[in-house]
């Protein structure tokens, strides 16, 4: 088999992961969760129930719980670990996604400013480079998030994955 055929097969396998009903449901549940974040936060700070920052934080945590439950019940069918263990991994993956989003947005913003792009125009509307950088970061992290949740949160978990990698690396070293 030629290397170009191997690359084509790997690219096809990668594409199959992201072109699926499961990925579409993941995106839908992410959208619902974003609405939960906004609605919950808004209700809590607009009614004076909580200060703004705390209300937004509670909204974000609420959306993580809603997102987990929707994906656990309707999208990923792994039941080899307890739901609480899967939630803990889900929360860790979501936290890493938040950090990645912030870091990538800053990186993209710096790149746009280095290219002297501070705003983009669509028709008569100006779109800030900050918004473009954020959208790019969120889009890229969505791909990470889906793969991490599919193969870690709703699967064997982070520790088991690292153990498997360690065993494979140890075996490989032993063969040399």
N, C-alpha and C positions, 0 to 999 in steps of 0.2 A: 504494500500500500504506500503510495507517495505521500509526502508531507502535506501537499496541498489538499489531498483527500482527507487526511486526518484533521487538518484545520477546518475544512468544510463540515465534517461530522461534528467536531467540537462546537463550532459556531451554531450549527443546527440544533444541537442539544441545548445550548445556552438559550437560544431563541425560544425553544419549546417550553422552557421554564417560565418565561415572561409572557408568552402568548398562550394563555390558558384561562379557563373559567375560574380557576382558583385565584389567579392573579387579578382578574377582573373583580371578583368578590373582595379580595384584599383591598383594592383601590376604593370600591364602594364603601366598605366598612371604615376605611381611613377617612373618607369624605364625611360619613355620618359622625365619626369621632371628632372631626374638626368642627362640625356644627355644635356638638355637645360642648366642646371647649368654649366656643364663642357664647353660646346661649347660657351656659351655666355661669361663666364668668360675668357676663352682662347682668343677669338677674341678681347675682350676689352683690356686685358693686353698685348697680343703679338703684337698688332698694336700700342701700346703706347697711345691708346685713354684714358685709365684710369690707375692709379697706381694699382699694383697687388691686394692689399687688397680690395680696392673699387671695382675693376672689379669682384672679386670673390663674394663680397656682392651683387652687381647688378645681377650677374648670379643667385645667390640663390633666391633673391626676384623675379626675372623673372620666375624661375621654380615654385615658389609657385603660381604665377598667372596662369601659364600654367596648373599646376596640378589642381587648383580650377576649371578653365574653362572646362577642359576635364571631370572631375568628375561631374560638374554641368550639362553639356550638355548631356553627354553620359552614366552616371552611376547612379547617384542618382536623383530621380524624384520628390523630395519634393519641392513644390512651395507654401507652406503655409507662407513663409516669403520672403521678398525682397532679391534679389540676393546679394546686398551689405551687408545686415545683415548676410547672410550666409557666405559671404567672410570674414567679420570681425571675426566670430566665427572660420572659417577655419584657418585664420591667427593666432589666439590665440592658437588653438589646435596644429598647426604646430610649433609655438614658444615653447610650452610646450614639444612637441616631441623632439625638438632640445636640450632643457635642460635635458630631460630624457636620451637622447642618450649619451650626454657628461658625465652625472653622472653615468649611468650604465657602460659605457666603462671604466671609472676610477675604479669603483667597481670590475668589472670583471678582469681588469688588476691587481689590488691589490690581488685578489683571486688567479690568476694564478701565480703571483710572490710568494705568500705565499706557494703555492704548489711547488715552485721551478721550474716553467715552464716558460722559457724565450723565447723559440722558439719551433716550431713544424715542423716536417718533412713530406713532401709528396714526395715520390720518392727521387730525388736528390735536391729538392727545400726546402729551409728553409722558414718558415712563422713565422714572429715575433709574440710575444704574444700581442703586441699592435694591430696588424691587427686582430687577433683572437678575442680579447676583443671588438674591434669596430664592427666586423661582428655580434657577439652575441648581442650586444646592439642594433644595427640597426634592426636585426631580431625581437627582443622582442618589440621594440618600433613600428615596423610596425603593430603588432597586436593591440597595444594600439591605434595607429593612425587610423586604419580602424574602430575600434569600436567607437572611439570618433567622427570621421567624420560622420559615419553612424547615430549615435544617437544624436549628438549635431550640428555639422556644417550643415549637410543637413537634419535637422529636426527642432525641436522647438527652439533650441538654449540653451546656458548655463543658462541664467537667468530663463527661463521658467522651465528648468529641476530642478534647485535649488528650485524654488517656489513650484513645485509639490512635491519634497522631503520634504520641510518644512511643507506643508499641511498634507502630510501623517504622519509625525512625530507628528504634533500637534494633529491630530485625534487619533493617537495611545495613546498619553499621556492622552487625554481626556477620553478614554475608561477605563483606569486603575482606 
